[in-house]
């Protein structure tokens, strides 16, 4: 696949692998988000990011919930990705953004890249702190994705990312209330 308009391409790479894209996404590289939102060929890498982060999340929870946490992490990762993308589309629509869901899903998948560090959630004493820090990082990674997707000013992209997170969090609380 050819890289179009990415800072990774300027480093002399014409082919960009999954790890390079995940690192660029974690560095909040706006060019990366622009590229993955425009390049449909990155959809399989986007899915791979979601699955790898789900696996890392499951491994990070293994001491608390046992081996089942791996499967739960994978399933939860996929469901969360779909819901997070949908919430971003709705919140962005409210502030005037119009974009196809596929583009949003690819960008939000790569915004999950910092979640690879969720595996460190298993470390005693610092696990909860690490998990919260990574959640904030993932919301921050959504900002350049939203900017690239919708062409919004930074503050509007922050409003979309934070507003989406709050709405997503609210959905989680509501589902816990009605299910649990």
Phi and psi restraints in degrees (value plus and minus 20) as a CYANA .aco file:
   2 UNK   PHI    -111.4   -71.4
   2 UNK   PSI     120.7   160.7
   3 UNK   PHI    -113.0   -73.0
   3 UNK   PSI     109.4   149.4
   4 UNK   PHI    -132.8   -92.8
   4 UNK   PSI     104.3   144.3
   5 UNK   PHI      41.3    81.3
   5 UNK   PSI      16.5    56.5
   6 UNK   PHI    -134.7   -94.7
   6 UNK   PSI     127.3   167.3
   7 UNK   PHI     -84.3   -44.3
   7 UNK   PSI     -42.9    -2.9
   8 UNK   PHI     -87.1   -47.1
   8 UNK   PSI     -55.6   -15.6
   9 UNK   PHI     -87.4   -47.4
   9 UNK   PSI     -51.8   -11.8
  10 UNK   PHI     -90.1   -50.1
  10 UNK   PSI     -35.6     4.4
  11 UNK   PHI    -105.7   -65.7
  11 UNK   PSI      -9.5    30.5
  12 UNK   PHI      73.4   113.4
  12 UNK   PSI     -12.3    27.7
  13 UNK   PHI    -117.9   -77.9
  13 UNK   PSI     107.3   147.3
  14 UNK   PHI    -116.1   -76.1
  14 UNK   PSI     -43.4    -3.4
  15 UNK   PHI    -133.9   -93.9
  15 UNK   PSI     112.9   152.9
  16 UNK   PHI    -140.3  -100.3
  16 UNK   PSI     106.1   146.1
  17 UNK   PHI    -105.6   -65.6
  17 UNK   PSI     152.8   192.8
  18 UNK   PHI     -79.3   -39.3
  18 UNK   PSI     -66.7   -26.7
  19 UNK   PHI     -82.6   -42.6
  19 UNK   PSI     -62.5   -22.5
  20 UNK   PHI     -80.7   -40.7
  20 UNK   PSI     -61.6   -21.6
  21 UNK   PHI     -88.1   -48.1
  21 UNK   PSI     -59.7   -19.7
  22 UNK   PHI     -84.7   -44.7
  22 UNK   PSI     -59.9   -19.9
  23 UNK   PHI     -85.3   -45.3
  23 UNK   PSI     -62.4   -22.4
  24 UNK   PHI     -82.9   -42.9
  24 UNK   PSI     -61.8   -21.8
  25 UNK   PHI     -83.2   -43.2
  25 UNK   PSI     -60.2   -20.2
  26 UNK   PHI     -87.6   -47.6
  26 UNK   PSI     -47.6    -7.6
  27 UNK   PHI    -103.4   -63.4
  27 UNK   PSI     -17.8    22.2
  28 UNK   PHI      44.5    84.5
  28 UNK   PSI      19.1    59.1
  29 UNK   PHI     -93.8   -53.8
  29 UNK   PSI      87.2   127.2
  30 UNK   PHI     -79.9   -39.9
  30 UNK   PSI     -55.8   -15.8
  31 UNK   PHI     -82.5   -42.5
  31 UNK   PSI     -57.5   -17.5
  32 UNK   PHI     -82.2   -42.2
  32 UNK   PSI     -65.9   -25.9
  33 UNK   PHI     -85.1   -45.1
  33 UNK   PSI     -57.5   -17.5
  34 UNK   PHI     -81.8   -41.8
  34 UNK   PSI     -66.2   -26.2
  35 UNK   PHI     -82.8   -42.8
  35 UNK   PSI     -69.5   -29.5
  36 UNK   PHI     -88.5   -48.5
  36 UNK   PSI     -48.2    -8.2
  37 UNK   PHI     -91.9   -51.9
  37 UNK   PSI     -48.0    -8.0
  38 UNK   PHI    -112.3   -72.3
  38 UNK   PSI     -43.8    -3.8
  39 UNK   PHI    -120.4   -80.4
  39 UNK   PSI      81.5   121.5
  40 UNK   PHI     -83.5   -43.5
  40 UNK   PSI     -42.9    -2.9
  41 UNK   PHI     -85.7   -45.7
  41 UNK   PSI     -35.3     4.7
  42 UNK   PHI    -104.9   -64.9
  42 UNK   PSI     -17.3    22.7
  43 UNK   PHI     -82.0   -42.0
  43 UNK   PSI     -54.7   -14.7
  44 UNK   PHI     -92.8   -52.8
  44 UNK   PSI     -55.1   -15.1
  45 UNK   PHI     -87.1   -47.1
  45 UNK   PSI     -57.6   -17.6
  46 UNK   PHI     -80.0   -40.0
  46 UNK   PSI     -66.0   -26.0
  47 UNK   PHI     -82.4   -42.4
  47 UNK   PSI     -60.5   -20.5
  48 UNK   PHI     -81.0   -41.0
  48 UNK   PSI     -60.0   -20.0
  49 UNK   PHI     -80.2   -40.2
  49 UNK   PSI     -67.6   -27.6
  50 UNK   PHI     -80.5   -40.5
  50 UNK   PSI     -64.0   -24.0
  51 UNK   PHI     -87.9   -47.9
  51 UNK   PSI     -61.8   -21.8
  52 UNK   PHI     -84.9   -44.9
  52 UNK   PSI     -61.2   -21.2
  53 UNK   PHI     -87.6   -47.6
  53 UNK   PSI     -58.8   -18.8
  54 UNK   PHI     -81.2   -41.2
  54 UNK   PSI     -61.2   -21.2
  55 UNK   PHI     -83.4   -43.4
  55 UNK   PSI     -65.8   -25.8
  56 UNK   PHI     -81.2   -41.2
  56 UNK   PSI     -60.8   -20.8
  57 UNK   PHI     -82.9   -42.9
  57 UNK   PSI     -66.3   -26.3
  58 UNK   PHI     -80.7   -40.7
  58 UNK   PSI     -62.8   -22.8
  59 UNK   PHI     -85.5   -45.5
  59 UNK   PSI     -54.8   -14.8
  60 UNK   PHI     -89.0   -49.0
  60 UNK   PSI     -39.2     0.8
  61 UNK   PHI    -125.5   -85.5
  61 UNK   PSI     -16.8    23.2
  62 UNK   PHI     -81.8   -41.8
  62 UNK   PSI     -55.2   -15.2
  63 UNK   PHI     -88.6   -48.6
  63 UNK   PSI     -50.4   -10.4
  64 UNK   PHI    -103.7   -63.7
  64 UNK   PSI     -56.4   -16.4
  65 UNK   PHI    -143.6  -103.6
  65 UNK   PSI     -19.2    20.8
  66 UNK   PHI      62.0   102.0
  66 UNK   PSI    -191.1  -151.1
  67 UNK   PHI     -82.7   -42.7
  67 UNK   PSI     -48.3    -8.3
  68 UNK   PHI     -80.6   -40.6
  68 UNK   PSI     -42.4    -2.4
  69 UNK   PHI     -82.5   -42.5
  69 UNK   PSI     -44.6    -4.6
  70 UNK   PHI     -86.2   -46.2
  70 UNK   PSI     -69.8   -29.8
  71 UNK   PHI     -84.6   -44.6
  71 UNK   PSI     -62.6   -22.6
  72 UNK   PHI     -81.7   -41.7
  72 UNK   PSI     -61.5   -21.5
  73 UNK   PHI     -80.2   -40.2
  73 UNK   PSI     -62.7   -22.7
  74 UNK   PHI     -85.3   -45.3
  74 UNK   PSI     -67.2   -27.2
  75 UNK   PHI     -85.8   -45.8
  75 UNK   PSI     -66.0   -26.0
  76 UNK   PHI     -81.7   -41.7
  76 UNK   PSI     -58.3   -18.3
  77 UNK   PHI     -80.8   -40.8
  77 UNK   PSI     -63.8   -23.8
  78 UNK   PHI     -88.3   -48.3
  78 UNK   PSI     -64.9   -24.9
  79 UNK   PHI     -84.2   -44.2
  79 UNK   PSI     -63.7   -23.7
  80 UNK   PHI     -81.8   -41.8
  80 UNK   PSI     -60.0   -20.0
  81 UNK   PHI     -79.8   -39.8
  81 UNK   PSI     -66.6   -26.6
  82 UNK   PHI     -84.5   -44.5
  82 UNK   PSI     -67.2   -27.2
  83 UNK   PHI     -85.1   -45.1
  83 UNK   PSI     -64.4   -24.4
  84 UNK   PHI     -80.0   -40.0
  84 UNK   PSI     -64.1   -24.1
  85 UNK   PHI     -81.7   -41.7
  85 UNK   PSI     -63.3   -23.3
  86 UNK   PHI     -83.3   -43.3
  86 UNK   PSI     -62.2   -22.2
  87 UNK   PHI     -84.9   -44.9
  87 UNK   PSI     -61.6   -21.6
  88 UNK   PHI     -80.6   -40.6
  88 UNK   PSI     -63.5   -23.5
  89 UNK   PHI     -79.6   -39.6
  89 UNK   PSI     -65.2   -25.2
  90 UNK   PHI     -86.7   -46.7
  90 UNK   PSI     -68.3   -28.3
  91 UNK   PHI     -84.6   -44.6
  91 UNK   PSI     -61.3   -21.3
  92 UNK   PHI     -83.5   -43.5
  92 UNK   PSI     -58.2   -18.2
  93 UNK   PHI     -79.7   -39.7
  93 UNK   PSI     -59.9   -19.9
  94 UNK   PHI     -82.3   -42.3
  94 UNK   PSI     -55.5   -15.5
  95 UNK   PHI    -112.9   -72.9
  95 UNK   PSI     -10.8    29.2
  96 UNK   PHI      83.9   123.9
  96 UNK   PSI     -13.3    26.7
  97 UNK   PHI    -106.9   -66.9
  97 UNK   PSI     119.7   159.7
  98 UNK   PHI    -151.8  -111.8
  98 UNK   PSI     100.8   140.8
  99 UNK   PHI    -177.1  -137.1
  99 UNK   PSI     132.7   172.7
 100 UNK   PHI     -89.7   -49.7
 100 UNK   PSI     126.7   166.7
 101 UNK   PHI     -82.2   -42.2
 101 UNK   PSI     -55.3   -15.3
 102 UNK   PHI     -80.9   -40.9
 102 UNK   PSI     -61.9   -21.9
 103 UNK   PHI     -83.8   -43.8
 103 UNK   PSI     -62.4   -22.4
 104 UNK   PHI     -84.8   -44.8
 104 UNK   PSI     -62.4   -22.4
 105 UNK   PHI     -83.4   -43.4
 105 UNK   PSI     -59.9   -19.9
 106 UNK   PHI     -85.3   -45.3
 106 UNK   PSI     -63.5   -23.5
 107 UNK   PHI     -86.1   -46.1
 107 UNK   PSI     -63.5   -23.5
 108 UNK   PHI     -89.3   -49.3
 108 UNK   PSI     -50.5   -10.5
 109 UNK   PHI     -82.1   -42.1
 109 UNK   PSI     -66.9   -26.9
 110 UNK   PHI     -89.6   -49.6
 110 UNK   PSI     -46.8    -6.8
 111 UNK   PHI     -86.4   -46.4
 111 UNK   PSI     -36.9     3.1
 112 UNK   PHI     -96.9   -56.9
 112 UNK   PSI     -29.4    10.6
 113 UNK   PHI     -70.3   -30.3
 113 UNK   PSI     -62.2   -22.2
 114 UNK   PHI     -79.4   -39.4
 114 UNK   PSI     -38.8     1.2
 115 UNK   PHI     -83.1   -43.1
 115 UNK   PSI     -32.7     7.3
 116 UNK   PHI     -78.4   -38.4
 116 UNK   PSI     -46.9    -6.9
 117 UNK   PHI     -98.8   -58.8
 117 UNK   PSI     -22.8    17.2
 118 UNK   PHI     -81.5   -41.5
 118 UNK   PSI     -39.2     0.8
 119 UNK   PHI     -77.8   -37.8
 119 UNK   PSI     -48.2    -8.2
 120 UNK   PHI     -96.9   -56.9
 120 UNK   PSI     -22.2    17.8
 121 UNK   PHI     -83.9   -43.9
 121 UNK   PSI     -36.6     3.4
 122 UNK   PHI    -100.8   -60.8
 122 UNK   PSI     -30.3     9.7
 123 UNK   PHI     -93.0   -53.0
 123 UNK   PSI     101.8   141.8
 124 UNK   PHI     -75.9   -35.9
 124 UNK   PSI     127.4   167.4
 125 UNK   PHI      53.7    93.7
 125 UNK   PSI     -62.3   -22.3
 126 UNK   PHI    -120.3   -80.3
 126 UNK   PSI     -29.4    10.6
 127 UNK   PHI     -71.3   -31.3
 127 UNK   PSI     -73.3   -33.3
 128 UNK   PHI     -82.2   -42.2
 128 UNK   PSI     -58.7   -18.7
 129 UNK   PHI     -82.5   -42.5
 129 UNK   PSI     -65.1   -25.1
 130 UNK   PHI     -80.4   -40.4
 130 UNK   PSI     -65.4   -25.4
 131 UNK   PHI     -82.3   -42.3
 131 UNK   PSI     -61.6   -21.6
 132 UNK   PHI     -87.8   -47.8
 132 UNK   PSI     -61.5   -21.5
 133 UNK   PHI     -80.6   -40.6
 133 UNK   PSI     -62.3   -22.3
 134 UNK   PHI     -88.3   -48.3
 134 UNK   PSI     -55.9   -15.9
 135 UNK   PHI     -81.0   -41.0
 135 UNK   PSI     -63.1   -23.1
 136 UNK   PHI     -84.2   -44.2
 136 UNK   PSI     -61.9   -21.9
 137 UNK   PHI     -81.5   -41.5
 137 UNK   PSI     -60.4   -20.4
 138 UNK   PHI     -87.0   -47.0
 138 UNK   PSI     -57.1   -17.1
 139 UNK   PHI     -85.9   -45.9
 139 UNK   PSI     -62.7   -22.7
 140 UNK   PHI     -81.5   -41.5
 140 UNK   PSI     -57.2   -17.2
 141 UNK   PHI     -88.3   -48.3
 141 UNK   PSI     -40.9    -0.9
 142 UNK   PHI     -92.5   -52.5
 142 UNK   PSI     -48.4    -8.4
 143 UNK   PHI     -78.8   -38.8
 143 UNK   PSI     -74.4   -34.4
 144 UNK   PHI     -85.3   -45.3
 144 UNK   PSI     -47.8    -7.8
 145 UNK   PHI     -84.6   -44.6
 145 UNK   PSI     -65.5   -25.5
 146 UNK   PHI     -85.7   -45.7
 146 UNK   PSI     -61.2   -21.2
 147 UNK   PHI     -80.5   -40.5
 147 UNK   PSI     -65.4   -25.4
 148 UNK   PHI     -86.9   -46.9
 148 UNK   PSI     -59.7   -19.7
 149 UNK   PHI     -88.3   -48.3
 149 UNK   PSI     -65.8   -25.8
 150 UNK   PHI    -127.7   -87.7
 150 UNK   PSI     -26.7    13.3
 151 UNK   PHI      45.3    85.3
 151 UNK   PSI      12.5    52.5
 152 UNK   PHI    -106.3   -66.3
 152 UNK   PSI     136.4   176.4
 153 UNK   PHI     -86.1   -46.1
 153 UNK   PSI     137.5   177.5
 154 UNK   PHI     -74.9   -34.9
 154 UNK   PSI     -65.9   -25.9
 155 UNK   PHI     -84.0   -44.0
 155 UNK   PSI     -55.9   -15.9
 156 UNK   PHI     -88.8   -48.8
 156 UNK   PSI     -57.7   -17.7
 157 UNK   PHI     -84.2   -44.2
 157 UNK   PSI     -58.3   -18.3
 158 UNK   PHI     -84.1   -44.1
 158 UNK   PSI     -62.7   -22.7
 159 UNK   PHI     -80.3   -40.3
 159 UNK   PSI     -63.6   -23.6
 160 UNK   PHI     -83.9   -43.9
 160 UNK   PSI     -67.2   -27.2
 161 UNK   PHI     -84.6   -44.6
 161 UNK   PSI     -68.7   -28.7
 162 UNK   PHI     -90.1   -50.1
 162 UNK   PSI     -62.7   -22.7
 163 UNK   PHI     -81.1   -41.1
 163 UNK   PSI     -59.6   -19.6
 164 UNK   PHI     -84.4   -44.4
 164 UNK   PSI     -62.9   -22.9
 165 UNK   PHI     -81.5   -41.5
 165 UNK   PSI     -65.3   -25.3
 166 UNK   PHI     -84.0   -44.0
 166 UNK   PSI     -61.3   -21.3
 167 UNK   PHI     -85.0   -45.0
 167 UNK   PSI     -63.0   -23.0
 168 UNK   PHI     -82.7   -42.7
 168 UNK   PSI     -64.1   -24.1
 169 UNK   PHI     -82.5   -42.5
 169 UNK   PSI     -62.3   -22.3
 170 UNK   PHI     -81.6   -41.6
 170 UNK   PSI     -59.4   -19.4
 171 UNK   PHI     -82.1   -42.1
 171 UNK   PSI     -60.1   -20.1
 172 UNK   PHI     -83.0   -43.0
 172 UNK   PSI     -63.9   -23.9
 173 UNK   PHI     -84.6   -44.6
 173 UNK   PSI     -61.3   -21.3
 174 UNK   PHI     -84.1   -44.1
 174 UNK   PSI     -61.4   -21.4
 175 UNK   PHI     -87.4   -47.4
 175 UNK   PSI     -56.7   -16.7
 176 UNK   PHI     -83.1   -43.1
 176 UNK   PSI     -59.5   -19.5
 177 UNK   PHI     -84.3   -44.3
 177 UNK   PSI     -65.9   -25.9
 178 UNK   PHI    -101.6   -61.6
 178 UNK   PSI     -49.0    -9.0
 179 UNK   PHI    -110.6   -70.6
 179 UNK   PSI     -64.0   -24.0
